[in-house]
Amino acid sequence: MRSEPFTRPTLVAAVELLGKHNQGSFNQTILRLGLERDVPADTAISVTKKCAILGALVVQRYATVISTLDGSMTLGEAVIRQAAELAQDGSDDPMQTAFARGVARDGYVLVFGGRAKATLRAALPSEIALPQTEDEVHELLKGFGFLVPLGHLDQAIQAHTRGDWAAANGQLRTFIESLFDDIARYVRPTEAAALPSAENRRALLFQVGFFSGERNEWSTDGKSYLNGLLKMLHTEGAHPGLSDEDHCTFRLHVALVTARTFLRRFRYGQ
């Protein structure tokens, strides 16, 4: 499982954004990253081709620790920070948009605050570790053969990447519903198969003790955590503006952390 706080799509988006440099400034960036022996400084080679070389190196060596003016950090984080310096407040550049969305999915935000350059700030507690959580959820879903929820999760992430908030929101609710459906069918196959709805299958998981009433995870009056989560995920309309992007990202984070919690319980009985 990866230890780098940024996922491959975000690293690739960062490298693509670095392609906005001219030859001189790109070569300086490579020097700061300590990769001058790997990426040629020859100005006869286009910045685009140099970015392709850099991208391959970053994906392979993302966890390598290097020294920077801000202290020691992984190569992956250093590349993300270099890309953040190119971000412009209010820009609608597609490469910056893709980079910002990737950073947001990984639990970080770009902060401008009147500065010429953006800075990177964690939007979530470090303990949540979103990239590692996403990797673990994918691993567990594949391990259990839960291919339907896996497909919905992948579609949600893809929709979020392209900025299709309504599609992402809809897939996230279906992901959570189908996850609990599969767990119910595994725990009580005969009973679950006879039940007419996903709501009934969730109630079954409560009856057999998989959902905890003491922890207020599920309740018959509809006032528990999971009841509220599913109601929130059910509102999936598209709305203009940043708030919808923020809320869609929030839903993705909550869905991932929730799925990891119950998949771990299903695996280990915790």
KEKOL-548530 format. One record per residue: x, y, z of N, C-alpha, C, O in turn. Coordinates in steps of 0.02 Angstrom, whole numbers, padded with zeros to 5 digits, always signed. Each point is the difference from the previous one (the first is absolute). Layout:
BEGIN
XYZXYZXYZXYZ/...
# end
This chain:
BEGIN
+00042-00060+00000-00042+00060+00000+00044+00063+00000+00049+00002+00037/-00067+00048-00078+00044+00057-00008+00001+00043+00063-00050+00005+00036/+00109+00027-00024+00007+00045+00057-00003+00073-00022-00008+00045+00042/+00015-00033-00106-00002+00069-00026-00071+00027+00007-00048-00034-00015/+00042+00097+00040-00067+00028+00010-00036+00021-00064-00058+00023+00003/+00090-00029-00060-00031+00020-00063-00005-00059-00047+00047-00039-00007/-00104+00033-00027-00011-00056-00045+00032+00013-00068+00019+00057-00016/-00013-00110-00022+00031+00004-00067-00034+00052-00045+00036+00040-00031/-00103-00037+00027-00031+00051-00044+00019+00071+00020+00009+00043-00043/-00002-00030+00109+00019+00067+00022+00072+00015-00018+00016+00056-00021/+00028-00105+00029+00070+00009-00018+00007+00014-00075+00038+00044-00020/-00076-00081-00021+00003+00011-00072-00027+00069-00018+00028+00034-00043/-00083-00013+00076-00027+00066-00013+00049+00055+00020+00004+00052-00034/+00034-00063+00088+00050+00048+00021+00055+00007-00052+00021+00055-00016/+00002-00111-00010+00053+00001-00051-00026+00036-00063+00037+00039-00031/-00099-00052+00012-00029+00034-00058-00003+00075+00010+00013+00039-00046/-00029-00018+00107-00002+00072+00015+00070+00030-00003+00008+00058-00021/+00043-00096+00040+00069+00025-00004+00020+00012-00072+00049+00036-00013/-00085-00065-00034+00013+00012-00071-00012+00071-00022+00017+00019-00056/-00047+00022+00099-00011+00070-00016+00064+00041+00006+00003+00057-00023/+00049-00086+00053+00065+00034+00005+00031+00009-00069-00013-00039-00046/+00055+00090+00040+00043+00004-00059+00062-00043+00013+00007-00029+00054/+00037+00026-00102+00058-00044+00006+00043+00016+00061+00019-00045+00038/-00005+00109-00028+00043+00019+00055-00030-00016+00068+00034-00029+00043/-00096+00048-00033-00031-00011+00065-00014-00074+00012+00003-00023+00058/-00017-00016-00111-00010-00072+00009+00065-00033+00022+00000-00042+00044/+00056+00063-00076+00065-00028+00019+00016+00017+00073+00031-00041+00035/-00050+00100-00013+00011+00019+00070-00041-00044+00046+00023-00020+00054/-00084+00005-00074-00043-00044+00040+00032-00070+00006+00000-00029+00054/+00025+00004-00109+00033-00066+00000+00060+00001+00047+00013-00048+00036/+00024+00103-00036+00058+00007+00044-00022-00001+00073+00032-00033+00041/-00086+00068-00025-00025+00001+00069-00023-00069+00022+00004-00017+00059/-00028-00023-00106-00023-00067+00016+00057-00051+00002-00010-00058+00018/+00071+00081-00037+00057-00045+00001+00000-00052-00054+00027-00054+00008/-00059+00070-00065-00007-00049-00054+00038+00021-00063-00015-00024-00055/+00065+00067+00063+00036+00026-00058+00038-00055-00038+00016+00008-00059/+00000-00063+00093+00033-00055-00035-00048-00044-00039+00020-00039-00044/-00084+00046+00059-00050-00042-00032-00039+00036-00055-00021-00031-00048/+00012+00096+00056-00038+00039-00049+00048+00048-00034+00027+00044+00034/-00015-00051-00098+00050+00042-00034-00019+00074-00001-00059+00017-00006/+00109+00026+00013-00012+00072-00002+00002+00028-00071-00014+00059-00010/+00030-00101-00038+00006+00020-00070-00063+00036-00024-00055-00029+00001/+00062+00091-00022-00058+00039-00022-00026-00023-00068-00054+00022-00022/+00090-00066-00011-00025-00027-00064-00055-00051+00013-00038-00018-00045/+00034-00006+00108-00054-00046+00020-00057+00041+00028+00011+00042+00044/-00071-00052-00068-00057+00040+00020-00017-00011+00074+00015-00053+00028/-00047+00103+00002-00023-00007+00069-00050-00057+00006-00002-00035+00051/-00039+00026-00102-00049-00054+00001+00034-00068+00006-00021-00042+00039/+00074+00032-00078+00037-00064+00004+00035-00007+00067+00003-00055+00028/+00023+00110-00002+00031-00003+00066-00051-00017+00054+00015-00036+00047/-00076+00060-00055-00053-00015+00047-00016-00075-00001-00014-00030+00052/+00016+00000-00112-00013-00072-00005+00053-00039+00039-00016-00049+00033/+00079+00071-00039+00054-00033+00037-00010+00010+00075+00007-00048+00039/-00022+00109-00020-00011+00015+00071-00058-00040+00028+00004-00026+00055/-00059+00021-00093-00059-00036+00024+00016-00073+00014-00022-00027+00051/+00060-00005-00095+00018-00070+00011+00043-00007+00062-00007-00048+00038/+00053+00095-00028+00044-00002+00059-00040+00009+00064+00011-00036+00049/-00057+00083-00049-00039+00014+00061-00044-00059+00019-00005-00017+00059/-00027-00014-00108-00042-00058+00014+00041-00057+00030-00023-00036+00044/+00084+00028-00068+00043-00054+00024+00032+00015+00067+00009-00045+00041/+00008+00109-00029+00040+00018+00059-00037+00046+00048+00032+00036+00038/-00098-00037-00039-00038+00049+00039+00018+00001+00074-00005+00052+00032/+00026-00109-00005+00014-00004+00072+00073+00015+00017+00018+00000+00059/+00024+00014-00109+00070+00017+00013+00004+00066+00037-00031+00049-00021/+00067-00046+00076+00005+00061+00040+00057+00043-00028+00055-00023-00011/-00071+00087+00000+00050+00048-00025+00002+00060+00047-00044+00009+00042/+00096+00031-00050+00008+00061+00040-00023+00060-00040+00017+00007-00059/-00057+00037+00090-00023+00061-00032+00008+00058+00049+00019-00010+00057/-00032+00070-00081+00005+00058+00044-00051-00003+00057+00008+00032+00051/-00062-00071-00061-00051-00008+00052+00013-00061+00044-00042-00019+00040/+00100-00012-00048+00018-00059+00039-00005-00064-00040-00012+00002-00061/+00022-00058+00093-00002-00065-00034-00073-00020-00013-00043+00009+00043/+00031-00036-00102-00066-00024-00019+00007-00049-00057+00054-00006-00029/-00107-00030+00014+00003-00047-00055+00002+00038-00066-00020+00058-00004/+00045-00092-00047+00001+00030-00067-00071+00016-00022-00012+00052-00032/-00035-00096+00048-00070+00013-00018-00026+00065+00029-00030+00040-00036/+00041-00029+00100-00023+00062+00031+00035+00060-00029-00030+00053-00010/+00095-00059-00003+00038+00056-00027-00028+00021-00069-00004+00059-00015/-00013-00108-00026-00029+00015-00066-00068+00034+00008-00015+00048-00036/-00025-00072+00083-00065+00031+00012+00009+00073+00021-00036+00044-00024/+00084-00031+00068+00012+00068+00023+00026+00045-00056-00017+00059-00003/+00060-00087-00040+00024+00039-00057-00057+00019-00047-00003+00056-00025/-00043-00103+00014-00057+00014-00043-00046+00051+00032-00028+00043-00035/+00020-00047+00101-00044+00048+00035+00023+00072-00010-00040+00046-00002/+00105-00037-00005+00027+00068-00010-00020+00030-00067+00003+00060-00009/-00024-00103-00038-00022+00025-00065-00074+00016-00002-00024+00033-00047/-00013-00056+00098-00072+00011+00000-00016+00074+00010+00033+00035+00038/-00084-00012-00074-00021+00070+00002-00071+00004+00029-00044-00038-00019/+00035+00084+00066-00066+00008+00031-00052+00020-00052+00010+00048-00037/-00065-00086+00035-00055+00015-00046+00010-00026-00070-00042+00012-00044/+00097-00048+00031+00013-00024-00068-00048-00056-00018-00018-00042+00042/-00003+00040-00106-00041-00055-00024+00039-00044-00049-00029-00037-00040/+00096+00041+00045+00042-00042-00042-00015-00074+00013+00001-00021+00058/-00014-00019-00110-00019-00071+00011+00053-00040+00038-00017-00043+00041/+00081+00058-00053+00053-00038+00035+00001+00018+00074+00010-00044+00043/-00022+00108-00026-00002+00019+00070-00063-00030+00033+00003-00022+00057/-00058+00022-00093-00062-00029+00027+00009-00073+00016-00021-00023+00053/+00053-00015-00099+00012-00071+00012+00046-00010+00060-00011-00046+00040/+00061+00088-00034+00047-00005+00056-00036+00015+00066+00009-00036+00049/-00049+00089-00048-00036+00019+00061-00049-00055+00022-00007-00013+00059/-00026-00018-00107-00047-00054+00017+00037-00060+00028-00023-00032+00047/+00081+00016-00076+00039-00055+00026+00023+00012+00071-00004-00044+00042/+00028+00105-00030+00023+00019+00067-00058-00006+00049+00008-00024+00056/-00068+00047-00077-00059-00003+00044-00019-00071+00015-00017-00016+00058/+00019-00029-00108-00017-00070+00012+00049-00031+00050-00019-00045+00038/+00080+00069-00038+00050-00028+00046-00001+00033+00069+00042-00015+00042/-00090+00061-00031-00009+00028+00066+00039+00065+00013+00014+00016+00057/+00003+00020-00111+00037+00063+00007-00036+00055-00039-00043-00013-00041/+00062+00075+00055-00028+00057-00037+00057+00047-00019+00051+00003+00033/-00062+00034-00088+00045+00054-00019-00024+00064+00032-00058+00019-00008/+00101+00015+00044-00018+00061+00036+00038+00058-00031+00061-00002-00006/-00097+00055-00013+00031+00058-00029+00008+00056+00052+00055+00023+00013/-00111-00001+00015+00003+00050+00054+00036+00063-00018+00034+00030+00041/-00042-00007-00104+00031+00063-00021+00072-00008-00021+00032+00049-00021/-00004-00109+00025+00069-00011-00020+00005-00010-00075-00049-00017-00033/+00109+00029+00006+00011-00010-00071+00001-00075-00016-00021-00021-00054/+00045-00020+00101+00004-00072-00010-00045-00036+00050-00009+00022+00057/-00020-00077-00081-00042-00039+00044+00043-00042+00047+00056-00019-00016/-00083+00005+00075+00031-00046+00047-00046-00060+00009-00060+00004-00014/+00089-00058+00037-00037-00062+00008-00018-00010+00074+00043+00009+00043/-00105-00026-00030-00021-00010+00069-00044-00062+00005-00043-00011-00042/+00054-00028+00095-00042-00059+00010-00071+00022+00018-00010+00042+00043/-00039-00071-00078-00069+00017+00014-00031-00049+00050-00054+00013+00026/+00089-00067-00012-00025-00052+00044+00054-00020+00049+00059+00009-00014/-00077-00037+00072+00050-00025+00047+00045-00052-00034-00024-00040-00040/+00088+00041+00056+00047-00046-00032-00018-00073+00013+00018-00043-00039/-00052+00029+00095-00017-00068+00017-00047-00032-00052-00001-00061-00007/-00037+00102-00029-00048-00027-00048+00037-00029-00060-00021-00051-00027/+00076+00083+00006+00043-00027-00053-00041-00022-00061-00005-00060-00014/-00024+00107-00022-00047-00016-00053+00029-00046-00055-00033-00049-00017/+00092+00062-00010+00025-00046-00053+00007-00071+00025-00017-00048-00035/+00043+00040+00096+00007-00067+00028-00068-00032+00012-00009-00060-00009/-00039+00101+00031-00068-00025+00011-00030-00024-00065-00030-00054-00003/+00038+00093-00051-00027-00019-00066+00032-00065-00023-00034-00045-00025/+00100+00039+00033+00035-00061-00020-00026-00060+00040-00012-00054-00029/+00003+00063+00094-00023-00055+00042-00071-00022-00018-00015-00059-00003/-00028+00108-00010-00069-00016-00019-00001-00040-00065-00035-00050-00006/+00074+00073-00043+00004-00037-00063+00026-00071+00011-00027-00048-00028/+00078+00041+00069+00030-00065+00013-00051-00047+00033-00005-00058-00018/-00032+00083+00067-00048-00041+00036-00059-00019-00046-00023-00057+00002/-00001+00104-00041-00055-00015-00046+00020-00054-00049-00039-00046-00014/+00099+00051-00013+00023-00051-00047+00009-00067+00035-00017-00053-00026/+00044+00055+00087+00012-00061+00038-00063-00038+00016-00001-00062-00001/-00053+00098+00015-00064-00033+00016-00040-00016-00063-00052-00033+00004/+00074+00057-00061-00038-00010-00061-00061+00044-00005-00048-00017-00035/+00049+00074+00069-00056+00047-00002+00009+00045-00061+00018+00058+00006/-00031-00085-00064+00016+00035-00063-00050+00054-00017+00017+00049-00034/-00079-00057+00056-00051+00052-00015+00016+00065+00037+00004+00053-00032/+00005-00054+00099+00019+00062+00033+00067+00027-00024+00010+00060-00003/+00037-00104-00015+00064+00022-00027-00010+00040-00064+00031+00052-00010/-00074-00077-00033-00014+00036-00062-00032+00068+00012+00018+00049-00033/-00064-00045+00081-00032+00064+00015+00050+00050+00030-00002+00059-00015/+00047-00084+00058+00051+00044+00029+00046+00027-00054+00015+00060-00001/+00007-00103-00044+00044+00022-00053-00035+00052-00045+00031+00049-00021/-00095-00060+00008-00037+00049-00041-00008+00066+00036+00003+00053-00031/-00012-00056+00097-00006+00062+00040+00065+00040-00003-00001+00061-00009/+00058-00096+00017+00064+00034-00002+00013+00029-00069+00025+00056-00006/-00042-00094-00046+00009+00025-00069-00043+00062-00013+00022+00048-00031/-00084-00050+00056-00045+00057-00009+00026+00061+00037-00004+00057-00025/+00029-00068+00086+00029+00055+00039+00060+00030-00037+00008+00061-00001/+00033-00103-00029+00059+00023-00036-00018+00046-00057+00034+00050-00013/-00089-00066-00022-00019+00042-00058-00048+00056+00019-00022+00038-00042/+00006-00034+00107-00043+00055+00023-00074-00011-00011-00039+00048+00001/+00018-00110-00010-00071-00016-00008-00028-00016+00069-00005-00058+00020/-00014+00110+00017-00018-00008+00071-00063-00041+00009-00003-00042+00046/-00048+00052-00088-00063-00037+00008+00013-00074-00010-00026-00042+00038/+00066+00024-00089+00015-00071-00012+00039-00029+00058-00013-00056+00022/+00062+00094+00004+00040-00025+00056-00043-00011+00061+00006-00051+00034/-00050+00099-00019-00043-00006+00059-00045-00062-00006-00008-00037+00049/-00022+00027-00107-00044-00057-00010+00037-00066+00008-00027-00047+00030/+00087+00043-00056+00039-00061+00004+00022-00014+00072+00005-00058+00021/+00008+00110+00018+00021-00010+00069-00055-00031+00042+00012-00045+00040/-00073+00069-00049-00056-00031+00038-00008-00073-00021-00009-00044+00042/+00011+00031-00108-00007-00068-00024+00057-00044+00025-00010-00059+00015/+00069+00088-00010+00058-00037+00026-00013-00023+00072+00010-00059+00016/-00032+00105+00027-00012-00018+00070-00057-00051+00005+00005-00048+00038/-00059+00059-00076-00056-00046+00003+00020-00070-00023-00016-00050+00032/+00053+00046-00088+00018-00066-00027+00052-00034+00044+00003-00061+00003/+00039+00101+00032+00047-00030+00047-00036-00036+00056+00016-00058+00015/-00065+00091+00015-00037-00032+00054-00044-00058-00025-00011-00049+00035/-00013+00056-00098-00037-00056-00030+00045-00062-00004-00021-00055+00018/+00082+00064-00042+00046-00057-00008+00019-00030+00067+00006-00061+00007/+00005+00104+00043+00016-00026+00066-00058-00040+00028+00010-00053+00029/-00071+00078-00037-00060-00035+00025-00007-00068-00035-00016-00050+00032/+00028+00049-00097-00007-00063-00038+00054-00050+00022-00011-00061-00003/+00068+00086+00024+00054-00044+00023-00015-00026+00070+00010-00059+00014/-00034+00103+00029-00013-00019+00070-00061-00045+00007+00002-00050+00035/-00056+00068-00070-00062-00038+00004-00027-00009-00072-00048+00033-00018/+00078-00077-00021-00018-00005-00071-00073-00016-00013-00031+00032-00042/+00003-00080+00077-00070-00019-00012-00048+00055+00019-00044+00018-00038/+00054+00010+00099-00045+00053+00023+00006+00062-00043-00050+00030-00018/+00111-00010+00001+00011+00060-00040-00031-00006-00068-00029+00048-00026/+00034-00107-00004-00027-00011-00067-00076+00007-00001-00029+00018-00051/-00003-00032+00107-00073+00003+00003-00026+00070+00015-00061+00012-00006/+00104+00034+00024-00022+00067+00019-00009+00044-00061+00038-00005-00048/-00090+00048+00048-00018+00038-00061+00041+00064-00013-00002+00026-00055/+00038-00001+00106+00033+00065-00011+00067+00004+00037+00014-00039+00045/+00026+00089-00066+00063+00013+00033-00011+00021+00073+00040-00016+00044/-00094+00053-00032-00017+00021+00068-00011-00061+00044+00022-00001+00058/-00056-00048-00084-00013-00061+00039+00065-00038+00014+00008-00029+00053/+00038+00030-00101+00063-00035+00010+00044+00036+00052+00036-00032+00037/-00041+00098-00035+00037+00036+00052-00031-00014+00068+00036-00007+00050/-00102+00003-00047-00033-00018+00063+00021-00070+00022+00007-00012+00060/+00004-00032-00107+00022-00068+00016+00070+00002+00032+00014-00035+00048/+00030+00077-00076+00067+00007+00029-00003+00027+00071+00043-00017+00041/-00092+00058-00027-00009+00024+00068-00026-00056+00045+00024-00009+00056/-00071-00030-00081-00029-00054+00039+00052-00053+00019-00003-00029+00054/+00051+00016-00099+00050-00053+00014+00060+00029+00037+00048-00037+00014/-00049+00102+00001+00053+00029+00041+00059+00029-00039+00050+00021+00031/-00054-00019-00098+00056+00029-00037+00001+00076+00009+00054+00029+00009/-00113+00003-00011-00005+00071+00017-00014+00005+00074-00039-00039+00028/+00071+00088+00004-00008+00008+00072-00052+00053+00017+00002+00056-00026/-00049-00076+00069-00048+00048+00025+00030+00044+00054-00017+00059+00005/+00062-00087+00035+00032+00038+00053+00043+00056-00027+00005+00053+00031/+00026-00064-00088+00041+00052-00031-00042+00046-00045+00027+00045-00032/-00092-00056+00032-00046+00040-00040+00015-00004-00074-00008+00049-00037/+00031-00109+00015+00014-00009-00071-00064-00010-00039-00007+00022-00057/-00042-00058+00088-00064-00013-00033-00055+00000+00052+00011-00021+00057/-00069+00045-00075-00057+00000+00045-00064-00008-00040-00003+00018-00059/-00047-00045+00090-00064-00011-00034-00039+00065-00011-00046+00001-00040/+00064+00052+00076-00036+00064-00008+00032+00045-00053-00023+00057-00010/+00076-00081-00022+00030+00039-00054+00044+00057+00023+00014+00044-00040/+00007-00044+00104+00039+00057+00027+00071-00021+00018+00028+00025+00050/+00002-00069-00089+00067-00023+00014+00049+00028-00051-00019+00036-00046/+00083-00053+00055+00052+00024-00046-00012-00024-00071-00001+00040-00047/-00010-00105+00038-00008-00027-00068-00065+00023-00031-00002+00013-00061/-00051-00007+00100-00062+00028-00026+00012+00070-00028-00021+00016-00056/+00055+00025+00096+00014+00069-00021+00047+00003-00059-00009+00041-00045/+00060-00084+00044+00048-00001-00055-00036-00015-00066+00011+00034-00050/-00053-00085+00050-00034-00019-00061-00049+00054-00023-00010+00010-00060/-00021+00024+00107-00045+00055-00019+00040+00057-00031-00022+00030-00049/+00080-00016+00078+00043+00053-00028+00025-00018-00069+00001+00042-00045/+00019-00105+00036+00025-00022-00065-00055-00002-00053+00014+00000-00060/-00077-00003+00082-00056-00004-00046-00011+00066-00037-00028+00000-00055/+00050+00056+00084-00009+00065-00033+00057+00008-00050+00058+00010+00020/-00073-00016-00084+00054-00005-00049-00006+00048-00058+00032-00011-00052/-00071+00064+00057-00007+00046-00055+00063+00040-00012+00040+00010+00045/-00031+00013-00108+00059+00041-00017-00016+00073+00012-00054+00024-00018/+00100+00012+00048-00008+00071+00013+00063+00036-00021+00055-00027+00007/-00061+00088-00033+00060+00036-00022+00040+00024+00060-00026+00008+00055/+00091+00004-00068+00041+00030+00052+00043-00049+00039-00009-00060-00005/+00056+00088+00044+00048-00040+00036-00032-00042+00054+00024-00054+00016/-00079+00078+00014-00030-00036+00056-00019-00071-00019+00006-00045+00042/-00028+00035-00104-00019-00068-00020+00061-00044-00006-00002-00059+00018/+00058+00087-00042+00062-00038-00003+00023-00019+00070+00020-00057+00013/-00023+00105+00033+00019-00014+00069-00043-00054+00030+00026-00045+00034/-00092+00048-00045-00045-00048+00031+00009-00069-00031-00003-00050+00035/+00015+00047-00101+00011-00064-00033+00064-00032+00027+00002-00060+00012/+00051+00100-00003+00062-00025+00028-00011-00025+00071+00027-00051+00021/-00066+00089+00018-00017-00020+00068-00035-00068+00000+00017-00043+00040/-00065+00034-00084-00036-00063-00005+00048-00058-00016-00005-00054+00029/+00051+00067-00075+00048-00052-00018+00043-00020+00059+00012-00059+00012/+00012+00109+00026+00041-00014+00059-00040-00040+00052+00025-00050+00026/-00086+00071-00012-00041-00034+00051-00016-00071-00022+00002-00047+00040/-00018+00039-00104-00016-00067-00025+00060-00047+00006-00008-00058+00018/+00068+00083-00034+00060-00042+00004+00015-00021+00072+00013-00058+00013/-00016+00107+00032+00015-00016+00070-00052-00047+00029+00017-00046+00038/-00080+00057-00055-00054-00044+00024+00009-00071-00027-00005-00049+00037/+00019+00044-00102+00009-00066-00030+00059-00037+00031-00004-00060+00013/+00059+00096-00001+00058-00033+00031-00018-00027+00069+00020-00056+00017/-00057+00094+00022-00019-00021+00068-00038-00066-00002+00015-00046+00038/-00065+00042-00082-00042-00060+00000+00032-00058-00037-00014-00058+00015/+00057+00072-00063+00037-00054-00033+00050-00031+00048+00010-00060+00000/+00022+00102+00041+00045-00027+00051-00038-00042+00050+00024-00053+00021/-00082+00076-00002-00041-00039+00047-00020-00067-00031+00001-00052+00033/-00020+00054-00095-00020-00061-00035+00059-00049-00005-00009-00060+00005/+00070+00087-00014+00058-00042-00008+00026-00027+00067+00016-00059+00006/-00013+00104+00042+00031-00019+00064-00049-00011+00057+00019-00023+00054/-00083+00040-00065-00050-00007+00053+00009+00052+00055-00018-00013+00057/+00046+00073-00075+00012+00052+00050-00063+00040+00013+00001+00046+00040/
# end
